[in-house]
Amino acid sequence: MEWNAIEVNWKQVSASMKLKWSALTTDELEFVDRNKGALVAKVHDRTGLDRDTAERQLDALIAGLVASHLTVEKPVDPAVRVPPSGAKLQGPG
């Protein structure tokens, strides 16, 4: 689950949550402010879904947004190093 996507794209994510769960208000989404536990609890309270179902649906919503178009920063792989310009890579031995 890419929760980093929530931090980067909160307005878009909260708008999608309001479309899925119309019982959620803008004020409620601002109050929970990107906190997964608080989001699950709020969806549970406002929709009557059990917490596990609310969490699965929230995860699916975020995963769908990430897969379609949210920007997620990926960490740099420290094992991949590029030599400075003009330097030659040395092989084993």
N, C-alpha and C positions, 0 to 999 in steps of 0.2 A: 504494500500500500504506500503510495507516494504522498505522505502528509506534507512534505515540503511544498507540494503544489498548492495546498491550501494557503500557506503563508504568502506565496508569491502572487496568487490570483484570487484573493479572498472575495472581492466584489463579484466576480464571475461565478465562483463556487456558491456563494450565498444566494445569488439569483437563481441558480439551478436548484438549490434546496427549497427555495420558496415555490418554484414551479412544481416540484415533486410533492412537497408537503405544504399545501396552501394554508394550513393552520398555523404555520410558523410566521411570526411577524418580523419586520426589519429590526425592531428594538430587541427582540429575543436573540436574533442572530448576532447583533452587535454585542449583546451581553455575553454570549458564550465565546465570542471572539477566537475562533480557530482551535478551541480546546475540544479534542475528540470526545472525551468522557462527558463533557458538558453538552456537546451536540447530541450524543446518543441519548442522554437523559432528557433533553428537551424534546427530541423527536418522540421518545417514549411517552412523555407526559402529554404532548399535544395530539398525538395520533392514536394512542392506546395500543400501539405495537409493543410486544415484549422487547426487552433490551437487546437480546441476541438478534432478533429479526431487524430491529432498528439499526444495529451496528452493521449487520451484513448489507442492508440496503444502502446505508451511508457509504460503506466501503465500495460497493458496486457503482454508486453514483460518481464518486471521486475517481475510481479506476476508469470509468467510461469517459470522464472529462479529460483525464490525463492521456488516455489513448487517442482521443480525438484531436485535442488542440491546446492543452495547457502547457506552459513552459515549465520544465523542471530542470534545475541545474544538476548536472551529473558531476560527481567528484572526479578529480584528475587521478588517473592510475599512477601511483608513484613508481611502479616498475617500468613504465615507459619513459625513457629519457631521450631527448634529442640533443645531440652534441652542438656546441656553439658553431656558428657559421665558419666554414673552412676547416673544421676539425675532421679528422678521419676516425671512423669507428675501428676499434681494434678487435680482432677476432680472438678466440681462445688460444692460449699458448704462448 
